[in-house]
Amino acid sequence: MDVLYGVNTGNSSSNIETWMEKLKEDMMEGSVIIGDDLMQGMIVMICEGEFEGIYYWDDAFQFEESTDEENTYWIAKDFSSFLDMIR
């Protein structure tokens, strides 16, 4: 992971709002882009529903397994568990 985004950071490239606006057409309802990694993928938090959790979104199709239909990979069940993993 390269960056966890924030709100009003003083740098638009690290603001959640910037990325949500840029990628809103591709986002699932109830989800928020919270970060990215060096491979150009995004860290996404789905806040409600059956897919609730933290995921890696390979939007640049860096993984050989990624396709238009399947390019999102589960990381953690919730944000607290995600933080525990990266500490």
C-alpha positions in Angstrom: 0.0 0.0 0.0 1.3 3.4 -0.9 -1.3 5.9 0.4 -4.3 6.1 2.7 -6.5 9.0 1.5 -8.0 11.6 3.8 -10.2 14.6 3.8 -9.0 18.2 3.3 -5.4 17.0 3.2 -4.1 20.1 1.4 -3.1 17.8 -1.5 -5.8 16.9 -4.0 -4.1 13.7 -5.0 -4.5 12.3 -1.5 -8.1 13.4 -0.9 -10.9 10.8 -0.9 -13.2 13.3 -2.7 -10.8 13.7 -5.6 -10.7 9.9 -6.4 -14.4 9.4 -5.7 -15.2 12.1 -8.3 -12.7 10.7 -10.9 -14.0 7.2 -10.6 -17.6 7.6 -9.5 -18.9 5.9 -12.7 -17.0 2.7 -11.8 -17.9 2.7 -8.1 -20.4 0.4 -6.4 -23.0 2.1 -4.4 -22.0 2.3 -0.7 -18.3 2.1 -1.5 -15.4 4.6 -0.8 -11.9 4.6 -2.3 -9.6 4.9 0.8 -6.2 4.5 -0.7 -3.9 3.1 -3.4 -0.8 1.1 -3.9 2.4 1.3 -6.0 0.9 -1.1 -8.7 -1.8 1.5 -9.5 -4.6 -0.4 -7.8 -7.1 1.1 -5.3 -8.0 0.2 -1.8 -11.8 0.3 -1.5 -14.1 0.1 1.5 -17.6 -1.2 0.9 -19.7 0.1 3.7 -22.9 -1.9 3.4 -24.5 -5.0 2.0 -23.4 -8.5 1.4 -19.9 -7.4 0.2 -19.1 -5.2 3.1 -15.4 -5.0 3.8 -12.0 -3.8 2.5 -10.9 -4.8 -1.0 -8.1 -4.3 -3.5 -9.4 -3.1 -6.8 -7.0 -3.9 -9.6 -8.4 -1.2 -11.9 -5.1 -1.2 -14.0 -5.3 -5.0 -14.5 -1.8 -5.6 -13.2 -2.7 -9.2 -12.1 -2.9 -11.8 -14.8 -6.1 -13.2 -13.2 -8.0 -9.8 -13.4 -10.7 -9.4 -16.0 -13.4 -6.9 -16.6 -15.8 -9.0 -14.6 -13.4 -10.0 -11.7 -10.7 -7.5 -10.7 -11.5 -6.9 -7.0 -9.9 -9.0 -4.2 -11.0 -9.2 -0.5 -8.5 -8.0 2.1 -10.3 -7.6 5.4 -13.8 -7.8 6.9 -13.8 -4.2 8.2 -11.5 -1.1 8.6 -10.3 -2.1 12.1 -9.2 -5.5 10.8 -7.5 -3.8 7.9 -5.6 -1.4 10.2 -4.5 -4.4 12.4 -3.0 -6.0 9.3 -0.9 -3.0 8.4 0.4 -2.1 11.9 
